[in-house]
Amino acid sequence: MRLPSARTVPISPTEADVLVQRFSVPYEYPVYFTEGVLAPENPTLARALCLQEPNRRHRFAVVLDDGVARAWPSLPTAARAYADHAGDCMQLLSDPLVVPGGETAKNDPQALGRVHAFLDRLGIDRHSFVVVIGGGAVQDMAGYAAATAHRGVRVVRVPTTVLSQADSGVGVKNGVNAFGKKNTLGTFSPPHAVLCDRLFLSTLAPRDLRAGMAEGVKVALVKDPAFFRWICDNKNDLAALERNVVARLVRRSAELHLAHIATSGDPFEQGSARPLDFGHWAAHKLEVMTNHALRHGEAVAIGMALDTLYSKEIGLLGGVACNQIVSLLRSLGYPLWHDAIAKTDASGRPLVLAGLAEFREHLGGELTITLLADIGAGREVHDIDMPTMLRSIDLLLRAGT
């Protein structure tokens, strides 16, 4: 039998025979805002597991942040009681695997290996679930482990910090640190669902509550001037960590982050433009330079202040807006200077500026930095004028001390 030919023209020695594959995959996942996610009368977790297959009994395992475990020692018992209560639709396979919280989770390869081994021991497959309860770093690490087990195990995230509920926990990225750099290894892997329980915020240390709000300020600055005005109008309550006002910031920040992922045209960051990383080139470098003594949100606040001052110095941002932004960051209680910024290499160049090269590498070769043309109006630039950036660092020192 003679097969039909796809071509009638002979291929020349310099011509390639090409088959072009094209398909699209729609993604959809709910982000719930709730309270008491493991209370038996709260159906949110059961609903999340049964979204796609409501008539099936779903197997799941829990990875738990050790900080959450200390703050909520009854959580393993509550998880078991919840699974027993909803036993028709869910089966908890073991007690939670407790892993280190904070950047330790992302810096320690053994933590990643323990999650892989845990999933393997329980026979977790692609029709099972991993429920990750913890802050953004644990979400990143355990999400990476799940994404690389069986080429992708379904994850339900239960972010427990302001930072993770407002930003990282509702997005599509995960990963770990390696080679002295942030997020060097990772994948884009959307969660099956996200459950934001504001009760977890009640046991956070004030410093962590405050640090997490920086991502709300960031997304307001690049996306939503009305949200920025709301933050300014409520800065005293936010600085006092008033629970209901912080919850409103978390909700609006999450909405804006989700909207960007859905509408930017680049949800998996194939290009070089990353407006939601405003202030992050310096922040990521400062986190590493301080051995993570700076919280991520604290480093982001410093990075935003620096890039705001630089935006003004190059004539992109007006002085009134610049002063308003720096004043707000101070009012919310963020330190705008750390002595690590003053560290220099052998040539006298500030070490923090190496963050620009690392950012370029992370973006695939082209430097793209988000600056501000106005409040709520990010502007992408591809070059940084070093004398002006050095002057901006000097201005940051005056603003932060």
SETIDREN-106100 format. One record per residue: x, y, z of N, C-alpha, C in turn; residue number from 0; residue in one letter. Coordinates in pm, whole numbers. Each point is the difference from the previous one (the first is absolute). Example, Ala and Ser with C-alpha at 12.3 -4.5 7.8 and 13.67 -1.06 7.14 Angstrom:
PT    n.x    n.y    n.z   ca.x   ca.y   ca.z    c.x    c.y    c.z zadren guke
PT   1319   -569    780    -89    119      0     90    120      0      0    A
PT    -35    105    -72     82    119      6    -77    109     73      1    S
This chain:
PT    n.x    n.y    n.z   ca.x   ca.y   ca.z    c.x    c.y    c.z zadren guke
PT     85   -119      0    -85    119      0     88    124      0      0    M
PT    -32     92    -89     78    121    -11    -61    110     86      1    R
PT     82     58     89    -49    105     89     -9    132    -75      2    L
PT   -102     83     31     -9    130    -65    116     89     43      3    P
PT     48     78    -90    112     90     27    -52    135     46      4    S
PT     65     57     99    -39    133     48     60    110    -87      5    A
PT     95    -36    -83     66     99    -85      9    -54   -143      6    R
PT     -5     86    -97     19    -39   -139    128     58    -58      7    T
PT     64     92     77    122     64    -46    119    -64     70      8    V
PT     97    -47    -72    117    -61     66     69     98     94      9    P
PT     59    -53    104     73     81     97    141     23    -51     10    I
PT     39    124     -4    136     32    -42     97    -29    114     11    S
PT    128     -9    -30     99    -29    107      0    103    113     12    P
PT    -45    123    -28      3    104    102   -136     24     63     13    T
PT   -100    -79    -38   -136     22     49    -34   -101    109     14    E
PT    -68     45    104    -41    -88    110   -141    -50    -24     15    A
PT    -25   -122     41   -134    -58      0    -60     28    136     16    D
PT   -102     84      6    -48     52    128   -147    -38     20     17    V
PT    -29    -55    115   -137    -17     47    -23    101    111     18    L
PT   -101     81    -12    -27    104     99   -113    -47     91     19    V
PT     27    -11    129   -100    -40     98    -52    124     70     20    Q
PT   -130      8     12    -58    114     70   -123    -47     77     21    R
PT     -5     31    129   -120    -26     78     -2     94    119     22    F
PT   -113     15     61    -13     84    117    -68    -79    111     23    S
PT     34     34    122    -57    -67    117    -56    107     93     24    V
PT   -130      5     19    -55    100     92     24    -41    145     25    P
PT     28     97     85     18    -25    142   -107     76     77     26    Y
PT    -52    -64    103    -96     65     87     15    -58    140     27    E
PT      9     88     98      4    -49    138    -64    105     90     28    Y
PT    -75    -44    100    -65     95     90     94     41    114     29    P
PT    -16    123     44     69     50    119   -109     36    101     30    V
PT     -9    -80    105   -103     19    102     55     88    113     31    Y
PT    -83     86     52     31     75    122    -98    -46    106     32    F
PT     54    -56    106    -86    -65     98     60     17    139     33    T
PT    -63    -62     98     48      4    139    -29   -135     63     34    E
PT    104    -59     61    -18   -131     61     -6   -110   -103     35    G
PT    101    -11    -84     -6    -91   -114     -8   -146     43     36    V
PT     48    -33    121     -5   -138     47   -112    -24    101     37    L
PT    -88     96     15   -119    -23     82    -93    -95    -75     38    A
PT    -50   -105     64    -83    -98    -72   -119     62    -72     39    P
PT    -53    109     54   -118     61    -63     36     88   -120     40    E
PT    129     19    -26     42     82   -114     25    -93   -120     41    N
PT    -78     12   -107     11    -95   -112    107     36   -102     42    P
PT     77    107     23     85     54   -106    106   -100    -47     43    T
PT     70    -65     92    105    -95    -40    -60   -118    -76     44    L
PT   -108    -56     51    -65   -112    -69    -47     42   -139     45    A
PT    -53    121     -9    -46     51   -130    118     13    -97     46    R
PT    113     47     52    117     18    -87     50   -133    -54     47    A
PT      5   -102     84     48   -130    -45    -94    -62   -103     48    L
PT   -128     28     12    -99    -67    -84    -43     82   -121     49    C
PT     73    106    -31    -41     90   -107    -25    -72   -131     50    L
PT     95    -81    -41     -8    -63   -132    -67   -136      2     51    Q
PT      6    -68    112    -57   -135     10    -81    -10    129     52    E
PT   -122     51      0    -78      7    124    -44   -135     54     53    P
PT      2   -103    -80    -50   -131     44    112    -96     37     54    N
PT    118     54     20    115    -85     30     51     29    140     55    R
PT     57   -104     64     67     18    130    147     31    -27     56    R
PT     43    118     39    130     50    -40    105    -24    109     57    H
PT    112    -57    -40    112    -24     90     85    128      7     58    R
PT     45     34    122     85    118     12     96    -14    117     59    F
PT    109     76    -11     99     10    107     24    147     30     60    A
PT     52     27    118     21    138     45    148     24     25     61    V
PT     52    109    -56    133     51     34    -21    126     82     62    V
PT     65      5    116    -29    103     99    126     78     38     63    L
PT     -9    129     -4    104     93     43     22    -15    151     64    D
PT    126    -14     43     24    -23    143    -39    120     85     65    D
PT      6    122    -56    -47    115     74   -148     -4     25     66    G
PT    -76    -46    -99   -144    -16     18    -28   -112    101     67    V
PT     79   -107     -7    -19   -111     94     21     45    144     68    A
PT     97     89     23     23     49    136   -114     92     45     69    R
PT    -46     85    -91   -106     94     36   -136    -69     14     70    A
PT    -19   -109    -70   -127    -72     -2     27   -149     28     71    W
PT     38    -34    124     38   -139     30   -114   -101    -19     72    P
PT   -124     48      0   -113    -92    -20    -30    -25   -147     73    S
PT     77     58    -91    -34     -8   -142      1   -143    -54     74    L
PT    100    -85     31     -6   -138    -51   -126    -74     43     75    P
PT    -40     20    126   -123    -64     48   -121     57    -73     76    T
PT      0    132    -23   -111     63    -71     -9    -49   -143     77    A
PT    114    -21    -65     -1    -51   -137    -59   -139     -6     78    A
PT     38    -84     97    -54   -136      4   -151      2     27     79    R
PT    -44     85     93   -142      9     31    -80     50   -121     80    A
PT     59     96    -71    -68     53   -120    -16   -110   -104     81    Y
PT    109    -75    -24     -7   -108   -100   -100   -107     41     82    A
PT     -7    -32    129    -97    -99     46   -143     51    -19     83    D
PT    -19    129     27   -134     60    -14    -46     -3   -145     84    H
PT     95     22    -92    -35      2   -144     50   -127    -68     85    A
PT     -7   -109     71     59   -125    -47    -58    -54   -129     86    G
PT   -119     41    -37    -58    -49   -126     75     53   -122     87    D
PT     66    116     17     64     61   -117    150     15     14     88    C
PT     57    -32    117    144     21     17     61   -102     95     89    M
PT    127    -31    -23     74    -94     82    137     57     31     90    Q
PT     26     30    126    131     49     41     92   -119     21     91    L
PT    113     -2    -67     84   -119     -6     96    -14    117     92    L
PT     33    109     69     94    -10    112     -4    129     79     93    S
PT     74      3    108     21    126     71     80     94    -91     94    D
PT     -8    130     23     72     94    -85    151    -21      5     95    P
PT     66     29   -111    144     12     -2     34    144     38     96    L
PT     72     17    109     37    134     47    137     35    -57     97    V
PT      9    117    -65    124     44    -64     39    137     53     98    V
PT    127     37    -11     42    133     49    -71    111    -75     99    P
PT    -36    105     73    -62    115    -62    102    105    -39    100    G
PT    -46    107    -62     88    107    -41     96    -44   -109    101    G
PT    102     81    -26     91    -27   -110     81   -128     19    102    E
PT      4    -53    123     66   -129     21    -62   -106    -89    103    T
PT   -131      7    -19    -68    -98    -85     52      3   -142    104    A
PT     36    119    -47     44     15   -138    151    -14    -18    105    K
PT     73     12    111    146     -8     -6     53   -140     23    106    N
PT    -79    -87     62     47   -132     42    -49   -106    -98    107    D
PT     89    -58    -82    -44   -105    -93    -61   -121     70    108    P
PT     39    -22    126    -55   -115     71   -150     18     27    109    Q
PT    -44    124     17   -143     23     20    -78    -41   -123    110    A
PT     49     36   -115    -63    -41   -126     -2   -151    -12    111    L
PT    114    -65     31      7   -145     -8    -95    -69     95    112    G
PT    -19     59    117    -93    -61     96   -143      2    -53    113    R
PT    -38    108    -67   -135      5    -56    -14   -103   -112    114    V
PT     99     -9    -88     -5   -103   -105    -13   -139     60    115    H
PT     79    -30    103     -5   -132     62   -136    -25     67    116    A
PT    -55    103     62   -132     -9     65   -108    -35   -102    117    F
PT      1     70   -113   -100    -27   -103     16   -140    -57    118    L
PT    124    -42    -17     24   -135    -52    -45   -107     99    119    D
PT     31     20    127    -37    -99    102   -151    -19      9    120    R
PT    -75    108    -19   -145     -8     11    -67    -41   -130    121    L
PT     78    -17   -105    -59    -35   -128    -84    111    -60    122    G
PT     40    126     27    -71    113    -58     19     -3   -152    123    I
PT   -111      8    -72      7     -1   -146    -66    124    -56    124    D
PT    -17      5   -129    -51    121    -65   -150     19     20    125    R
PT    -65    -97     62   -141     17     35    -17     23    150    126    H
PT    112     14     70     -1     32    142     29    148     19    127    S
PT      0     44    126     23    141     30    107     14    107    128    F
PT     74    109    -11     85     46    109    -58    132     49    129    V
PT    -36      4    126    -50    123     62    117     62     76    130    V
PT     41    117    -43    117     67     59    -49    112     90    131    V
PT     29    -12    129    -42     99     99    124     71     50    132    I
PT     15    127    -36    118     72     46     21    130    -75    133    G
PT    112     63     32     34    127    -62     50    -16   -142    134    G
PT     38    112    -60     36     -1   -141    119    -88    -33    135    G
PT    100     -5     87    118    -82    -29    -36   -148     -2    136    A
PT    -79    -44     95    -43   -140      0    -91    -29   -119    137    V
PT    -87     95    -35    -82    -17   -120     88    -18   -123    138    Q
PT    105     82    -10     91     -9   -114     69   -136     -6    139    D
PT     58    -40    113     79   -124      2    -88   -124    -20    140    M
PT   -109    -10     78    -86   -117    -12    -71     -2   -135    141    A
PT    -32    119    -53    -60      6   -132     95    -50   -107    142    G
PT    128     33     14    101    -49    -94     12   -152     10    143    Y
PT      1    -51    123      6   -145     18   -119    -68    -67    144    A
PT   -119     54     21   -119    -60    -60      2      9   -152    145    A
PT     48    114    -52      2     19   -144     97    -94    -70    146    A
PT    100    -47     73    101    -88    -59    -21   -146     40    147    T
PT   -103    -30     75    -37   -139     32   -103    -45   -103    148    A
PT     28   -108    -70    -89    -50   -105    -32    108   -104    149    H
PT     93     92    -20    -17    113    -93   -118     89     36    150    R
PT    -42     -6    125   -103     94     44   -110    -62     83    151    G
PT     11     14    132   -106    -43     92    -83    123     36    152    V
PT   -129    -18     13    -89    113     28     24     56    140    153    R
PT      3    133      8     31     70    125   -117     89     39    154    V
PT    -39     -8    126    -90     97     61     83     80     99    155    V
PT      9    129    -23     79     85     87    -87     59    111    156    R
PT     53     -3    120    -60     70    113    106     97     53    157    V
PT     14    117    -64    103     96     43    -37     60    135    158    P
PT    100     21     84    -28     37    138     59    133     41    159    T
PT     58     74    -94     60    130     31    -65    108    -86    160    T
PT     18    124     41    -49    112    -81     66     -4   -138    161    V
PT    130    -23     -2     73     -1   -126    -53   -107    -94    162    L
PT    -21   -121     51    -42   -109    -89   -147     11    -39    163    S
PT    -84     53     88   -141     16    -37    -21    116    -96    164    Q
PT     86    101      8    -15    119    -83     72    -12   -133    165    A
PT     96    -93    -10     85     -1   -119     40   -141    -41    166    D
PT    107    -53     57     62   -121    -53    -90   -122      4    167    S
PT    -80    -12    104    -82   -120     15   -115    -10    -97    168    G
PT    -38    111    -64   -113     -3    -94     46     -8   -144    169    V
PT    132     -2    -23     53      2   -136     34   -138    -52    170    G
PT     82     -4   -105     25   -124    -72    146    -45      8    171    V
PT     80     67     83    142    -33      6     33    -78    126    172    K
PT    106    -79    -11     58    -63    118    147    -23    -28    173    N
PT     77    -34    104    142    -23    -23     80      5    127    174    G
PT    130    -19    -17     93      2    113    122     83    -40    175    V
PT     76     38    102    123     76    -22    116    -97    -26    176    N
PT     95     45    -80    119    -82    -27    112     89    -50    177    A
PT    125    -44     24    117     72    -48      6    143     53    178    F
PT    -54     21    120      2    132     62    -96     98    -63    179    G
PT   -100    -48    -73    -93     89    -69   -143    -43     31    180    K
PT    -91     98     -7   -142    -25     28    -67    -70   -118    181    K
PT    -77   -104     31    -92    -62    -95     70    -47   -128    182    N
PT    121    -53     14     74    -46   -117    -61   -125    -60    183    T
PT    -55    -86     83    -66   -122    -46   -149     12     27    184    L
PT    -82    -37    -97   -144     10     24    -79    -29   -126    185    G
PT   -130      8     13    -91    -25   -110   -117     98      9    186    T
PT    -71     11   -111   -130     66      1   -103   -111      7    187    F
PT    -78     -2    106    -96   -107     19   -119     53     79    188    S
PT   -110     34    -68   -115     56     71    -55    -97    104    189    P
PT    -44     51    113    -60    -87    102   -138    -48    -43    190    P
PT    -47   -104     65   -136    -46    -22    -99     95     66    191    H
PT     38     54    115    -82     97     71     87     67    106    192    A
PT    -44    117     45     68     73    108   -103     35    105    193    V
PT     32    -27    127    -90     26    111     68     97     96    194    L
PT    -45    124      1     57    103     87    -84     11    126    195    C
PT     54    -47    110    -69      1    129     60    111     86    196    D
PT    -77    104     26     57    114     71     24    -29    148    197    R
PT    -51   -110     53     32    -35    138    149    -23     19    198    L
PT     65    -54   -104    144    -25     12     78    130     20    199    F
PT    -53    110    -49     71    127     14      3     47    145    200    L
PT    -93    -50     80    -12     48    138    118    -43     87    201    S
PT     75   -101    -42    113    -46     81    135     42    -57    202    T
PT     -2     80   -106    126     48    -56     63    106     91    203    L
PT    132      2      2     71    106     71    -27    133    -70    204    A
PT     -7    110     75    -24    130    -64     95     30   -114    205    P
PT    126    -39     15     97     27   -107    -41    -70   -130    206    R
PT    -47   -123     10    -39    -75   -120   -129     55    -60    207    D
PT    -93     42     84   -121     64    -51     36    124    -82    208    L
PT     86     81     57     38    126    -65     76    -27   -130    209    R
PT     94    -93      6     81    -29   -118    -87    -43   -117    210    A
PT   -100    -81     27    -84    -51   -107    -78    106    -73    211    G
PT    -31    109     68    -80    105    -63     76     73   -111    212    M
PT    133    -16     -3     78     70   -102    -43    -40   -140    213    A
PT    -39   -125    -19    -41    -44   -133   -132     66    -41    214    E
PT    -83     36     97   -120     75    -31     33    140    -48    215    G
PT     97     64     67     45    132    -44     58     -9   -141    216    V
PT     78   -103    -24     64    -18   -131   -102     -9   -112    217    K
PT    -99    -86     15    -96    -18   -110    -85    124    -18    218    V
PT    -26     74    108    -71    127    -13     83     99    -80    219    A
PT    130      5     26     86     98    -68     10    -25   -150    220    L
PT     -4   -124    -41     17    -28   -143   -131    -24    -73    221    V
PT   -112    -18     77   -124    -41    -66   -123     83     34    222    K
PT     -9     56    121   -130     50     45     16    122     90    223    D
PT     -7    121    -57     15    120     83   -109     15    105    224    P
PT   -122    -51    -29   -108      7    100     34    -85    122    225    A
PT     60   -114    -23     41    -87    110    111     69     80    226    F
PT     92     67    -68    104     74     71    -61    107     89    227    F
PT    -99     73    -53    -65    103     82    -69    -63    121    228    R
PT    -61   -117    -20    -64    -69    113    104    -35    107    229    W
PT    115    -49    -44    107    -32     95     42    125     77    230    I
PT     15    111    -72     38    126     66   -107     43    100    231    C
PT   -126    -12    -39   -109     41     88     -8    -88    125    232    D
PT     45   -124    -11    -10    -95    111    137    -34     60    233    N
PT     98     85    -25    136    -33     42     14    -14    151    234    K
PT    -76     77     76     12    -12    146    -52   -134     49    235    N
PT   -115    -43    -53    -53   -130     38     91   -113    -48    236    D
PT     55     16   -120     92   -103    -50    127     -4     84    237    L
PT     52    116     36    120      4     84    -26    -62    137    238    A
PT   -125     15     48    -39    -60    128    -40   -147    -16    239    A
PT      7    -51   -124    -31   -140    -31   -143    -35     39    240    L
PT    -92     93    -26   -142    -25     28    -50   -112    -91    241    E
PT    -54   -103     62    -23   -126    -70    -89     13   -122    242    R
PT   -113     67     12    -94      7   -111     55     83   -116    243    N
PT     77    103     32     58     83   -106    111    -76    -73    244    V
PT     81    -74     75    103    -84    -64    -65   -103    -91    245    V
PT   -112    -59     45    -70   -100    -82    -49     61   -131    246    A
PT    -43    125      4    -45     67   -123    118     25    -94    247    R
PT    115     37     55    119     17    -83     38   -133    -66    248    L
PT     -4   -107     77     34   -132    -53    -92    -36   -117    249    V
PT   -130     19     19    -97    -37   -103     22     79   -129    250    R
PT     17    133     10     16     80   -120    133    -30    -69    251    R
PT    105    -21     79    128    -34    -57     -8   -131    -77    252    S
PT    -66   -100     57    -16   -128    -69    -77     18   -130    253    A
PT   -106     80      3    -78     25   -122     88     58   -111    254    E
PT     83     96     36     83     66   -101    108    -94    -53    255    L
PT     57    -81     86     99    -97    -47    -65   -102    -94    256    H
PT   -117    -48     35    -70    -96    -86    -37     63   -133    257    L
PT    -46    124      2    -37     68   -124    120     16    -92    258    A
PT    116     30     59    120     14    -83     35   -133    -67    259    H
PT     -3   -108     77     33   -132    -57    -94    -33   -115    260    I
PT   -128     33     16   -101    -37    -99      3     88   -124    261    A
PT     41    125     15    -19     96   -111    131     54    -58    262    T
PT    113    -35     57    127     57    -48     43    -57   -134    263    S
PT    -57   -115    -36     44    -67   -121    127    -80     18    264    G
PT     52     -7    122    126    -70     26     -4    -64    138    265    D
PT    -96    -90     25    -15    -52    136    118    -83     48    266    P
PT     74    -61    -93    115    -81     38    133     72    -26    267    F
PT     -8    132    -18    118     87     -6    102    -46   -103    268    E
PT    -48    -21   -122     90    -34   -109     77    122    -49    269    Q
PT    -58    118     17     68    123    -38     85     54    113    270    G
PT     48    122    -18     88     61     99    -69    101     90    271    S
PT   -123     39    -34    -71    101     80    -69    -66    118    272    A
PT     32     48    120    -62    -56    120    -35    115     94    273    R
PT   -110     70    -29    -33    119     80    -25    -31    146    274    P
PT    -45   -121     31    -26    -32    141    129    -26     78    275    L
PT    113     12    -67    128     -9     69     60    139     24    276    D
PT    -84    102      3     48    134     34     72     -4    135    277    F
PT    122     51      2     78      3    123     71   -129     33    278    G
PT    -17   -103    -83     48   -132     39    145    -29    -39    279    H
PT     54     73    -99    140    -30    -35     91     26    120    280    W
PT    -23    110     69     80     29    120    -44    -87    117    281    A
PT   -131    -25     10    -52    -77    113     59   -140      3    282    A
PT      0    -67   -115     53   -137     -4    147     -3     40    283    H
PT     77     98    -48    142      3     34     20     30    147    284    K
PT    -79     91     56     14     33    142    -38   -117     89    285    L
PT    -99    -77    -39    -34   -117     80    118    -95     12    286    E
PT     66    -25   -112    115    -91      1    116     62     75    287    V
PT     26    129    -21    113     68     65    -16      3    152    288    M
PT   -123      7     48    -23      4    145    -27   -139     57    289    T
PT     22   -103    -83    -30   -137     43   -143     -9     51    290    N
PT    -89     74    -69   -144      1     27    -35     56    138    291    H
PT     93     80     58    -38     75    119   -110     99    -34    292    A
PT      2     50   -123   -111     81    -50   -111    -92    -49    293    L
PT   -122     24     46   -114    -70    -57    -17     42   -146    294    R
PT    -65    -85    -78    -20     32   -141    -72    134    -15    295    H
PT   -108     19     75    -76    124    -12     81    122     42    296    G
PT     84    -15    102     86    111     42     99     36   -110    297    E
PT     57   -103    -64     93     25   -109    -72     64   -119    298    A
PT   -122    -42    -26    -79     59   -109    -29    147     29    299    V
PT    -30     34    125    -24    141     34    123     84    -29    300    A
PT    118    -50     36    124     72    -30     18     11   -151    301    I
PT    -21   -111    -71     15      2   -145    -96     95    -67    302    G
PT   -124      7     49    -96     94    -57     42    144     25    303    M
PT     49     28    121     46    136     31    116     39    -91    304    A
PT     94    -92    -21    114     29    -86    -44     27   -144    305    L
PT    -87    -85    -53    -42     18   -140    -93    120    -15    306    D
PT    -71     35    106    -80    124     -4     91    121     -8    307    T
PT    104      2     83     94    112     -2     72      8   -136    308    L
PT     37   -116    -53     66     -1   -131    -95     51   -109    309    Y
PT   -128    -41      8    -99     48    -98     -7    153      2    310    S
PT      5     56    119     -3    147     11    129     60    -55    311    K
PT    115    -58     33    129     57    -41     17      1   -151    312    E
PT    -61    -95    -71     15      0   -146   -112     81    -66    313    I
PT    -84     66     80   -104     85    -54   -125    -72    -44    314    G
PT    -15   -126     38   -117    -78    -39   -117     25     94    315    L
PT     26     14    129   -102     14    104     12    138     64    316    L
PT   -115     63     24      0    131     62     41     -5    147    317    G
PT     50    113     49     48      7    137   -110    -18    103    318    G
PT   -120     51    -27   -111    -13     96    -36   -146     18    319    V
PT    -13    -73   -111    -33   -143      8    110    -78     70    320    A
PT    125     34    -32    113    -69     65     -5     19    152    321    C
PT    -20    122     44     -6     27    144   -117    -71     65    322    N
PT   -112     -9    -71   -118    -67     54     27   -149     21    323    Q
PT     68    -60    -96     30   -144     10     97    -27    114    324    I
PT    107     75      7    100    -21    106    -64     26    136    325    V
PT    -82    103      9    -68     31    127    -92   -114     42    326    S
PT    -73    -58    -96    -90   -111     34     80   -119     52    327    L
PT    108    -35    -67     80   -114     45     51     22    142    328    L
PT     42    123     31     42     30    137   -115    -12     97    329    R
PT   -118     52    -39   -117     -2     88    -43   -141     34    330    S
PT     19    -93    -95    -38   -138     26    102    -74     85    331    L
PT    112     67     27     97    -58     93    114    -76    -64    332    G
PT     24     20   -131    107    -73    -66    133     72     17    333    Y
PT    105    -73     38    134     60     -6     40     15   -147    334    P
PT     48    116    -37     34     25   -140    151     -3    -24    335    L
PT     73    -48     98    145    -14    -18     47   -121     77    336    W
PT     99    -68    -55     70   -107     71    147     16    -32    337    H
PT     84    -24     99    144     22    -20     57    -86   -112    338    D
PT    -68   -108    -37     49    -83   -111      6     80   -129    339    A
PT    -83    103    -13     -1     80   -123    133     73    -18    340    I
PT     66     26    110    127     75     -6    119    -90    -31    341    A
PT    -18   -131     -1    112    -91    -27     44     14   -146    342    K
PT    131     -1    -20     55     19   -134     95   -114    -37    343    T
PT     24    -14   -129    100    -96    -47    138     66     -1    344    D
PT     98    -69    -56    138     51      3     15    132    -75    345    A
PT    -88     23    -96      8    124    -78    -78    114     64    346    S
PT    -66    -27    112    -79    103     67   -143      7    -48    347    G
PT    -41    -91    -85   -136     -2    -53    -92    -71     98    348    R
PT   -117     57     32    -91    -67     94    -36   -140    -47    349    P
PT     12    -97     89    -29   -138    -35   -145    -21    -40    350    L
PT    -90     83     52   -141    -19    -30    -26     15   -150    351    V
PT     86     75    -70    -21     22   -142     19   -127    -82    352    L
PT     64   -102     60      9   -129    -68   -139    -61    -20    353    A
PT    -96     48     78   -138    -47    -18    -55     30   -138    354    G
PT     52    105    -65    -45     32   -136     43   -108    -97    355    L
PT    125    -45     10     48   -107    -89    -75   -130     26    356    A
PT    -25    -29    127    -73   -123     32   -143      7    -51    357    E
PT    -60    118      6   -134     18    -53     -1    -21   -151    358    F
PT    101     55    -67     11    -17   -145      8   -149    -35    359    R
PT     83    -74     74     14   -143    -25   -132    -72     22    360    E
PT    -71     36    107   -126    -65     33   -106     26   -108    361    H
PT     11    116    -64    -98     37   -102     37    -51   -139    362    L
PT    115    -63    -14     35    -58   -128     94     84    -84    363    G
PT     67     98     59    102     71    -74    -24    148    -18    364    G
PT   -125     44    -10    -28    142    -16    -42     59    133    365    E
PT     68    105     41    -38     66    125   -129     77    -21    366    L
PT    -99    -29     81   -125     75     -2    -37     31    145    367    T
PT      2    127     33    -29     46    135   -125     86     -5    368    I
PT    -93    -26     91   -118     85     11     31    120     88    369    T
PT    -23    119    -55      9    124     77   -138     64      2    370    L
PT     -9    120     54   -130     66     12     -2    130    -82    371    L
PT   -102      9    -86    -27    127    -67    -99     83     79    372    A
PT    -75    -68     84    -97     64     90    -48   -107     96    373    D
PT    -74     38    100    -59   -100     90   -106    -77    -78    374    I
PT     19   -130     -7    -90    -85    -77     41    -18   -144    375    G
PT    115     53    -38     45     -7   -139    145    -46     -6    376    A
PT     19   -131    -16    135    -53    -14     54     27   -139    377    G
PT    131     11    -12     65     23   -129    123    -90     -8    378    R
PT     11    -77   -108    113    -90    -17    120     74    -59    379    E
PT    117    -23     58    124     54    -56    100   -115    -15    380    V
PT     96     19    -89     96   -108    -31    144     39     31    381    H
PT     19    118     48    133     46     38     -8     76    131    382    D
PT    103    -15     82     11     75    125    125     87     -8    383    I
PT    -18    129     25    113     92      3     67    -10    137    384    D
PT    121    -54      2     65    -31    127     28    122     86    385    M
PT     51    110    -55     20    118     87   -130     47     65    386    P
PT   -111     -7    -74   -129     41     57    -46   -101    105    387    T
PT     24   -129    -24    -37   -100    101     83     18    126    388    M
PT    128     31    -13     83     24    118    -50    123     76    389    L
PT    -41    102    -72    -57    117     65   -130    -37     72    390    R
PT    -79    -88    -60   -126    -43     62     26    -79    128    391    S
PT    108    -78      1     36    -72    122     35     98    111    392    I
PT     72    108    -34     30    103     98   -128     65     54    393    D
PT    -95     25    -90   -128     58     43    -76   -100     89    394    L
PT     11   -127    -33    -65   -103     83     56      0    142    395    L
PT    131     16     10     62      6    133    -58    115     81    396    L
PT    -18    116    -63    -56    115     72   -147    -24     36    397    R
PT    -73    -67    -91   -143    -25     25    -20   -105    108    398    A
PT     95    -91     11    -23   -114     89     66     10    135    399    G
PT     72    108     24     68     13    131    -39    131     69    400    T
